[in-house]
Amino acid sequence: MQLILSIMSILKNNKIRTIGLFNDSYPPIMDGVAMVTKNTAHWLYQMNQPVCVVTPKTPNYTITDPYPVYRYFSLPFIFRRPYRFGLSEFDFSFQDTINRIPFGLVHAHCPFTSGLLALRIAKKQKIPFVATFHSKYRDDFERTFKNKNVSNFMVKELIKFYEKADEVWIPQAAVEETIREYGFKGKVVVVENGNDFADTESKELLKAKSREYLNVERNKLILLFVGQHIWEKNIKMIVEALSLIKIVDFKMFFVGTGYASDNLKQMIIDAGLSNKVEFIGVVLDRSLIKKYYAAADLFVFPSIYDNAPLVVREAAALQTPSILIKDSTASEIIRNDYNGFLVDNSAEALAVKIDEIAKNPQIGKSVGINASNTIARSWEDITAEIYNRYNHLMDTYSR
């Protein structure tokens, strides 16, 4: 009898255990959390680990990932285009497929439709449930519902979700302040984000070729913003600062899209900056977005909404320093004038700093090198750490 139990234990511990990554955004919808999900899946697959992604369907998009991506029925999210509102319970074909998968662990990267689905699967299959707290969700609730009572109720429901997780992860230590403010009292684990540009070699050559590719003159200052075009990211202040900077020779690129895109473009026209600012839209091609990061002299990111913006690390990997707002959550990893630049939350302060760096390009170059050396870890490195944590949780459950 003991021999049979031992064999059963070995089989149980060595069965194929699929790791499920659940998120409401995934390419072609591009944001930082979508890239976290995609890169984690990619490197787990490279490590020969069974992994899949579960996310809402996006119309007219062909999946090219080598690992399974299970998409379920969704509708446009009117308040936050291009995001989708998933309705997995009405997608019977999807339900039949997902219920057949023997998951070893599920990881929710958001607390909404995909996260709730991950939680249901974890309960049903009695497996570990990990949830990462990525965003300042209260800001989203207040903008969407425009009612503080409703927003407070939504935050309470959100915290109930995280309280059901076996582990709650945050992408950097400063994010703990936000989740505590929301009312979470449990343990949190810091698991940093990586980026897929960290191992880039010959950065100087890439910078020169990228500037040439973008057809920008050699001595012109290139400024860059990559992210959602939403007011929460303080993008209005970027336009106001561009109107105040004294240097004549600059080019600003906005990459991304969002509900504020049209108004932002009109602001540029009204400010008389159309010949100096270019809107690129969403860039799915990672080799192309890499060129924008590499060509830029400064990454302008005055958001006080973001917790741990992946874009700052991506810019740093290509020796492009970021300008962030002093004392913002995102600025935790930045030492002013060493591996980035910190300014007060005003257009005037941002404009002064841009002028200062434009007059002393060597400062920007030196700070960019430090940024690359201090805040740009590869996804391969990060995912090895993630898998170790996953394995520990799965082994604990299998005992």
N, C-alpha and C positions, 0 to 999 in steps of 0.2 A: 504493500500500500504506500509506504514511504517513497519507494522508487517511482511509482506512478505520479505522486504529488510533485516530486522533484522534476520529472519530465514536463509535467503541465506547467510548472513555474518557469522552466527554461523557455518553453514555447510561448508563454505569455509575454515574457520579457524580451523576446526576440521577434515578435510579430511585427509586420510592417505597420508603422504608426505614422499616419499622414499629419503633417503640421498644416493647419488651416489659418491663413492670414485674411482677416475680414476688414474691409474698409468701404465707405460709401463713395470714395473717389478713387479712380484708377484711369490710366490713359485710355482714351484721349483727353479726359479731364485731368488737367495738370495742376497740382499744388504740392506743397512740401510733403504732406502725409501720403499722397499717392506715390511720390518718389521713394519714401521710406518703405512702403509696402512692396513696391516693385523691386527695389534693390535687395531687400531682405530675401524675397522669394528667389531672385536671381542667384544670390550667393549660396543659399541653402541648396538650390538645384545643382550648382557647381560643386558642392560638397557631397553630391550624390544622396541627398536627403529627400525623401518623399514630401513634397510641398505643393500646396495649391492656393490660389487666391479666390476669394468669394466677394462679389461686388455687383452693384446694379448694372443692368444692361444699358449700353449707349448705342442708339441707332446708327446704322451705316458705318460701323467700325469693325474691321477685321482683326481678330486676335492673332498675334504672331509669336507670342511667348512660348518657349519650349516646355514649360510646366503647365498643368491644367489651370484654366481660369474659368470659374463657374459664375455665369451671369444670370441674374433673375429679373423678372419683369419690373419696369420702372416707368415713372411719368416725369415730365419736366418739373423741376422745383421752381415755381414761378418767382419766388422771392430771391432766389440765389442762382440764377443762370450762370454757367452751364450745368450746374449740379442736377442730379437726378434723385427723385424720391422713390426708393425701392419698395416693392410690394411682393416679397418672396412668398407670402402665404397664398397668393393668388396664382402663382406660377407652379402648376401641378407637375409638369415635366421636371422642372428644377428640383422640386421637393423630393420627387422619386429618386433623382440622381444623388442629391446631397445626403439623403438618409441611408444610402448604401455605402458611403465612405467611412471606413474605420479610422476615425481621427484619433491621434495620440494626444493632441493638444490643440486648442484654438486660441488665437490671439486677435482681440478686437482693437483696431486702431481708431475707432470712433464709437461713441455711445448710442448711435442712432440705429437705423434699420439693420445694417449689417452686424453691428455690435450686439443687438438684441437677438439676432439669429444665432450668433456665436454662443451667446449665453444659453439659449435653448438647447443647442447641440451639446454643450458641455454638461448640462444637467442630465440630458437624456442618456448620453454615453458614459457619464461619470468619469470625466477626464478634466485635466487642468484647464483653467480659464485665466488668461492673461489679458489685461486691458491697459493700454497706454493713454495717458492724459496729455494730449498734444496742444490744445487750443484754449483761448479765453472765450469759452462758450457763452458766458453771460453777455458779452458784447454783441454776439450774434443774435441772442434771444431779444435783447432790448431793441436792436435795430429792426428785427422782423416783426415783433409783436407790439412794440411801442407802448408797453404797459408793464410797469415794474412789478406788479403783483403776479402777472403771468410769468414774467422772467424769473422771479424768485421761486415760483412753483416749479418751473422747468429745471432750475439749478438743483432744487431738492431731489427731483426725480433722477437727475443725472448722477448725483452723489449716491443714490440708492443703487444705481447700476454699478458704480465702481466698488461699492462695498461688497458686492457679490463676487468680485474677482479673487483668485488665489494669490495673484501678485498684481500690484498696480505700478506701472513704470512711468517715469517722467524723463524727458530728454535732456534736461540739465537741472542742477540743484535749485536754481532760483525759481523754477516752476512750482516747487513745493509750497511757496508762499501763496500762489494762486489757488491751488487745490485745497489748502487749509482754509483760506478765506471763504471758499465755497462750502465748507463744512465737513470735509473728509478728515477723519481722525485715525485712519489705519496707517499701516506701514507703506512707504513708497520706496521704490528702487530706481536709482539713476542709471539709465542705459542710454548712452549718447547716440546721436545720429552720425553716420559716416557720410562719405560722398564718393561718387564714381570718377572724380577727376584727381583724387589725391596722389595717384601713382604716375601722373603725367610727367614725362621727362622733357628736357630741352624747352623749358617754359619761355625763355627769352626769344627763341626762334619762333615758337608758336604765337607769342604776342605780336611779333613783327609781321608774320604771315596773316594773322587774323585781322590786324589793322588794315593791311593791304586788301584783304578779301572784302572788308566792309567799305572800302574805298574812302577812308578818312585820312586826311592829310597828316603827315608825320608829327607836326607840332601842335595839333589841335587836341585839346583836353576832351577825353571821352568819358561821359558819365552814364551809368547804367542803373536801371531798376528792373528787377525780375520778380513777378508775383501777381497776385490777384489785384485787379483794378477796383478796389473797394475803399471807401472813405476811411474805414477803420484802420487802414495801413498808413494813414497820415500823408497820402499822396498829394493832397491839395497843397501841403506845405512845400513839396518839391517844386511845384510850378511857381509858387510865390517866391521861393529862393532863387530860382532861375531868372526871375525878373529883376532880382536885386544884385546878382553877381556882376562884378565890374569887368571881368575878363571878356573879351569879345569873341575869342576863338574857342568855342566848345561845341560838342555834339552830344545830345542826350538821347538814349534809346530806352523806350518803355517796352518790355516784353511781358506778354500775358493778356488777360482779358478779365472782364467782370462787369457788374451792374453799373459802375461809375465810368466806364470807358468813354462813352459818348460825351458826357459832361467834362471829363478830363481833356478830351481833344478840343472841345470848345474853349476851355480855359486857355489852352496853348494858343489857339487862334486869337482870342481876345487880348492876350498878352503880347502879341506880335512875335511869337517865338517859333512859328511854323517852319522857318528855314533852319532852325537849330535843333528841332526835336522830331524824332521819328518813332512812330508806333509800329511795332513788329507783329503784334498779335501772339497767339499761342505758338510755341516752337516745340514740336514733338521730337525732332531730330536732335539727339544728344550731342552729336558731333558739331552741329550748328550752334546750339546754345553755348557750347564750349568756346567757340570762336568769339561770341559776344563777351563772355566773362574774361577771356584772355586779352581781348583788345582794350577793355575798359581800364582807365586810370583809377577810377573811383566807383565803388558800388554804393549807391545812395539809398539808404533804407531807414527812414525815420519812424518806422512803425513802433507804436507802444502797445499794439494789439497782439503781436506775435510773442510766443513763448521761447522757442528755440529754432529760429528760422534756418532751414537747411540751406537756403540761398547764400547766406553769409559764409557758410563753410565751403560751399562750392566756389564762390568768388575767391576765398582765401587759398584754396587749393591751386589756383592759377595765379597766385601772387597779386591779386587785386584786393586792396584794403577796402573796408566798409566804413561808412559814416553812419553811426547810430545815435539814438537819443540817450543822453546820460540818465542813469538810474532806471532805464527800461529793463524789463525781464530779459529781453534779447541781448542786452549789452553785457550780461554777466561774464561772458568769455573774453571781453575786450579790455585791454589795458590801454588807456588813452595815449596816443602818439607812439605806442610800441607795436601792437599788432592790429590796430584799428584807430578810429577817431570817434570821440564822443563830444556831442554838443548839447546845449540847452534846447528845449522843445520850442524853437521859434525859427521862422524863415530867415530872420536876420542873422542868427547864430550859424545856421547852416550855410548861408551865402558867404559869410566871413571866412568860414573854414574852407570852403571850396576855393575861394580866392587865394587863401594862404597856401594851400597845397599846389595850386596852379603856378604860383610864383616860385615854389621850391619843389620841383618834380622829384628831386632826389629823396625827399622826405617820404613821399608816397611810395616810391620804389622800395625803400628800406623797410617801411612798415608792412608793405605787401609781402616781402620775403619773410618777415617775422610771423605774419599771419599764416603763411603756408606751413611754417615750421611748428606752430603751436596749436592751431585749431582745425587742422585738416586731416582727419583720420580716414582711412579707406574703409569702404563697406565690407571688404573681405575680412579685415581685422575686426570690425564691429560685429559682423555676423557670426564669427567664431565664438565671440563672447555670448551672443544671443543664444546660439545653439547649446552652449554649455548650460545656460540657465534653463532652457527648454528641457534638456535631457534630465537635469536634476529634478524638475517638477514631474516629468513623466515617470521617472524611476520611483519617486516618492509615492505616486498614485498606484503604481503596479505592485507595491509590496503587500 
